[in-house]
Amino acid sequence: MNLQNSYDRITFSLPHSMNLALDDLKDELQRTKSDIIKQAIEYFLRLQEERKLQQAIKLMAKEYENNEELTYLTVLDAATRWENYH
């Protein structure tokens, strides 16, 4: 079974005002509520993944700054590049 084409039906509650706004958006975009909600969730999941990556980058940057073994070759690379260009 192809999981990409497999769907689960879920039920959730929205504030009435949000549901009315979703109805208006559905009509404006000529799309289904399901499509709009799927797109919103996909967007939110991407944002969360980017946030996780940014946190990992910050942790790695701190480790890089504080670990001489990680920066040792950087000094050698910089010296080699300097010699190659001058």
N, C-alpha and C positions, 0 to 999 in steps of 0.2 A: 504494500500500500504506500502510495506517495504521500508523505506527510505534508508537503507543500500545498496539496489540494485537499487536505483534510481540515475540516472546520469543526469547532466546538460551538455550541449555542450556549450563551451565558445570559444571565439576567442581572440587572443592576438598577439601582434607583438614582434618579437625578432630581435636583430641585426643579419645581415646576417652571420657574423662569428660565432655567438652562434648557429645559426641554423645548420651550417655546422658541428660544434663540436657535436651537438646533433645527427645529421645523423651518424657521425662516431661512437658515443657511442651506438646508436641503433644497428648498424651492429655488433659492438664488443660484446655487451651483448645479441644480438638476442632477443631484446624486442622492443615493440612499443614505439614511442615517447610519446604517451599518458601515458604508464606505467612509463616511466622514469620521466616525468613531475609530475605525481601523487606522486611518491615516493619522489621526491624533495620537493614538497609542504608539504607532510606529515612530512618530516624531519624538514622543516622550522617551521611548526606549533608546533611540539614538542619542538623545541628550544625556541620558543617564550613563550610557557607555562612554561618551566623550568625557563626562565628569570623572568617571573612574580612571580613564586614561590620563587625564590631567593630574589627578591625585598620584597616580603611579609615577608620572614624570617628575613631579615635585619630590617624591621620595627618592627616586633614582638620582636626581640632581644633588640632593643633600648628601647621598652616599658618595657620589662622584667627587663632590667638593671635599669631603672628609676622609677619603680613602686614597692615600698616596699611591698605592699599587695601581689604581685605576687611572691616575693622572700621569704616571711615570712615562708611558709611551707617548702621551700627548706632547710633552716637552720635546721628545726626540723627533716626533713628526713635525712639529713647528720648526725646529732647527733644520731639518731636511728640506722643508718647503722653502725656508729662507735662503738656504744655500742654492737651491735649484733656480730661484728667481733672481738672485743677485750675483 
